[in-house]
Amino acid sequence: MNRLQDAVVYLNDPFNWTRPNGIVDLLVEHLRISGLAVLVALLIGVPVGALLGHTGRGGGFVVGLSNVSRAVPTLALLTLFAVTPIGFGPTATTIALAVFAIPPVLSNTHVGFRGVDRDVVEASRAMGMDGRQVLLRAELPLAVPMVMTGVRTAAVQVVATATLAALVAGGGLGQIITLGFRQQDYGAVLAGALVVAGLAVLTELALAALSWAVTPGQRQLPWTRLRVRRRVQATSPL
């Protein structure tokens, strides 16, 4: 309980937020590293996954890549980069996190496009659409929910894993945790962990809202659906 109180005191101190290299500065750096890594994963994973799903090929490759990515930890990649010209720092962290984020984006995009009803594809071709039009105008809107699931998974994992950047001079909120361990200030360690956890939760909520907004079709808020269901149950005959 004392450590939790110390964490609350640490987070309630405005100086810890506004000082140079404080929580605000580290938060911005953390978001920059994470955002760039996820953007690289999107630029690679979405087009490749969409193409493989559209053509119906590469399922084994996608599964194998996902399995390999789970077996190779991000910290191991950072260690390997240390003995290469990449070295330590934000660049190494961004590359490692991008490698970590590509498999969920790629696999979910592939599954989303492969899950599109073949009747829809055939009907689109019968209407005179070429392959590119079928991909963008017929398959993509239906695959959006699965694609966004991959983006959400990758983003939350990257935000949480980016704390390792502090171990290789990469910056981010992990500096609060590592500095707390060095100074044996476990209240600061817990405070840093709480900030990272809160950021991961906010990332999930923000991307869930974005997924709801970009998904085609009639949109209905969850509590609205619940209200309608209760109204139907109340008016249905016994």
Secondary structure, DSSP 4 states (H G I P E B T S, - for coil): -HHHHHHHHHHH-HHHHHSTTSHHHHHHHHHHHHHHHHHHHHHHHHHHHHHHHHHT--HHHHHHHHHHHHHS-HHHHHHHHHTSTT-SSHHHHHHHHHHHHHHHHHHHHHHHHHTS-HHHHHHHHHTT--HHHIIIIIIHHHHHHHHHHHHHHHHHHHHHHGGGGGGGT--STHHHHHHHHHTT-HHHHHHHHHHHHHHHHHHHHHHHHHHHHHS-S----HHHHHHHHHHHHHHS--
